Amino acid sequence: MTPVQSLRPASRWLLLAAGAAVLLGGLAGCATGPGGLGDPTELHTAIDDSPARARARTRLALATSYFQNNQPEVALDEVKKVLQVDPSFADAYNLGGLIYLRLDQQAMAESHFQRAINLNPRDANAMHNLGWLQCQQGRYPEAAQSFQRAIAVPGYQGRARTMMAQGICESRAGDNVRAEATLKQSYELDPGNPVTAYNLSLLLYKRGDYQRAQFFIRRLNNSELANAESLWLGIRVERRLNDRQASDQLASQLRRRFSQSREYQAYERGAFDD
């Protein structure tokens, strides 16, 4: 999963901190129990208590576990078995889409997300995942429509996550004004999301609003979620505001914790404006 080029958000960060937000969100967003099966009343119009659905849910939990343990091929085999038991199980198609996305089979991923939505028109997680796939492909109007459909689903608990993805996508499309507004909404709903804070701060930094950029990046760097990308952005923000002490403190952290990172190498070169 690659973040937005125009923002240069951290690809490593999106994998580590937002992988569950953008890709695994289709599962993590509705996982309320140890099996990760979620609450079927949250996004489904009806509850299927049939024996076939019960067996399918048990096997889907196994497939989810394999996927989360980075065994996509094994997980895919399990999803196929789920669909043999219950071919109308929308959640299985959503997971199948995520697996195909992991395997870089985008056409198969899209068809699975679409199938999940067709089976359950209120599956906001599948809409979110479809939107992110469309964004990666540069299909920005379609992505915006998918994100908005997800956000509009009553009871959807992942609105902040979807707004985060939408804001990143809007910036990729070159609409930084709209991206900033969307990311602000996401931040208001979930101020603890490091990817939202980072991207919002970076947008503000790039348009010269250093004071407000400082607010978001300082909060992030003062948390345990700070990483090389956030520290490097913090350094550049503090330098723009002529706070040498704050900049030096962040540089010390970057050197101590991430001395092998490309961000530290950029710091050593003095590439503050790259």
N, C-alpha and C positions, 0 to 999 in steps of 0.2 A: 504494500500500500504506500503510495507516494504522495507526500503533501504538496501544497501549492507552490509552483515555481516562483510566482510573483512575490510571495511572502517569504520564501525559503524557510518555512517551518521545518522543524527537525524530523527527518524521516525516521531516525532511530526513536525519537520521542513518540511519534504517532504509532510506531509498532509497539513500544513498551507501555506508554501511558494511554494511548487512545485506540490501540488496536481493538480493545474491547468496546471502545466507544463507537468506532466507525464500522468495523467489520463484525466483530463478535457481538456487537450491540443487539443484533437480531435475536441472540440467545440470552446474553447477559441482561438485556433490558427487561426481559420478562421472567428471569429465573428467580423464583422466590423460595425454592426448596433445595435441599442438598443434591437432588437429582437434576437440577437445572431445567425442569420441565415447565416451570412457570405456572401462573394462575390462569386456567382456561377461561375464566370469566372476564379477564382484563381486556382482551382484544377480540374475543370470539363472540359471534352472535348467538351461538348455541353450544351447549356442552354435549359432547359425544361420550357416553358412558358404555358404549358397546364393548364386548370382549375383544374384538379386533382392535379397537382404538386403545384399549388398556395394554394389549401386547405391543402395539406400535409405540406407545409412549415409553414403555420399558426399554425397548430396543433403541429408541431415539436417544434416551439418556446415555446409553452405551456409545452411540455414534458421537454424541456431543463430547463425551469424555475423550475419545480418541482424537477428535479434532482439536480440542484444547491442549492435548498433549503432543501436538504437532505430528500427528499420524493421519494426514488427510486421505491417503489412499485407503487405509483400513476403515476410516470413518465413512468414506463414500460407499464402500461395500455394505456397511451396516445400514446406511440410508436406503440403498437399493432393496435391502431385505425388509426395511420398514414399509416401503411403498408396495412391496409384494403383499404384505399383510393388510395394509390399509392405503390404497392408492388415492384416497381423498384427503389425506392428512397434510394440511397446508404447512405446518411447522416443519415437516420433513423436507418439503420442497425448498423452504427458506434455508434450512441447514445445507441442503444439497447445493444451493446457489453459492453459499459461503465457501463450501469446499471447492467447487469448481473455480471460484474466484482465486482461492489460494493456489490452485493448480494452473492458474493463468489460462483457463478455458472460458473466456468471457461470454461467448455466445451461449454456451451451456448454462453458465451462471445466470444470464439474463432470462433465459427461458424458464429456469426454475423459480426465479423471483416472480416472474409474471404468472406462472402457474399457481404459486402460493397466493398471490393477490386475487386471482380469478376464483380460487376455492374459498378464500376468506377476504371479502372486500374491505374488511376492517383491520387487516394485518399491517399495522403501521411499521413494524420492524422490517418486513419485506419491502415496503415502499421506501423506507430509509436506505436499505441496502441497494435497492435498484437505483435510487438517486445517486448514491456514491459511485456506483459502477458507471452510470451515465456521465457523471462529472469527470471521472478518469478518462473517459473516451472523448471528452470535449463537447458533449451533447448538453450544453448548459441550459437551454430552455426546457428540455425534457427533465433534466435533473431538478431544476427549480420546481417543476410541476410535481414530481415525485415527492420531494421534501415537503411541499405544502400539503399534499394529500395526507402524508403521515402526521404532520402537525395538527391537521384538522380532525383526526380521529378522536372521538370522545374517550376520555379515560387514558389516553396514551401517556405513559410515564417517561418517555424518552424525548420530550420536546427540546430540552436543553441540548442534548446530544445531536439531535437532528438540526437544530439551528446552528450549532457549531459547524457541522459538515456543510450546511448551506452557505454559511458565511465564508468558509474556505473556498468553496466552489465559486461563489460570486467574485471573490478576489482573483481567482484563476481566470475568470471570464473578463477581468479588467474593470469590474464595477466596484471599485474600492469604497465608494460612498455607501452603497447598499451593504457591502460586506461589513463595514464598520458598524452599521446600525444593527445588522443581524447578530453579529458577535456580541454586541452590547446586550441584546436581549438574552442571548444564551448565558452570558456572564451573570446577569441579574437572577436567572433561574438557578444557576449552578456556579457560584463564584469559586468553588474549589477545583474546577476542571483546569488543569495546567495548560492544556492545549489551547483552550479558549483564551486564557489570560495571555499566553505567549503571542498568539496570532493577533490579538487585539492590540497589545503593546507594540508589536512590530508594525502594524498598520499605522498607528499613531506616530511612531518614530519616523517612518518613511515620509509622512506628510509634514514633519517638523513640529508636531505637538509633543515636545519632549517632556513637559511637565506631567501631562496625563499619561504618557507612556511610562514614565517613572512610577506612577501610582500602581499600575498593574504589574509591572515587572518586579518592583520591590516586594510586593506581597508574595509573589511567586518565589523569588529568591530567598525570602525569609522563611520559606516552608521546606519540608523535607523532600519536596518534589523538584527542587532546583536541579538542573543538569547543566551540561557544558553549553548548550544552546542558550538557555535562559541567562546564565552567568555572562556569556559573551554579549548578549543583547543589553544586559544591565550595565556592563562596562561602557558600551557605546553611548547609552542614554546618559549615564552620569558624566561622561566626558563632555557631552553636548551641553550639560547644565553646569559645567565647570566645578563639579564636586570631586576633586582629586582624591580626597580621603575615601569616599564611597567607592570610587573606581578602583583604587588600589586594594581595598578590602576584597572586592569581588575578584580581582585579578589573582590575589593570593589564594582564594578558594579554587579558582580555575586551575592554577598551577598545582595545588596540593591534590586535588581530586581527579582532575582530567588532563594530566600533563601530556598524554598521548593523543589528545583529541585534535581535530582539525581547527577547532575554535582556539585552542591554546597556541597552535602554530600560527594562526592569523594574528593573535595578540603579539606573539614574538616578532612578527614581521611589521607590526604597526599598521596592519591593514584595517583600520577602523572605519573606512568609508567604502569598502568593497561591497 
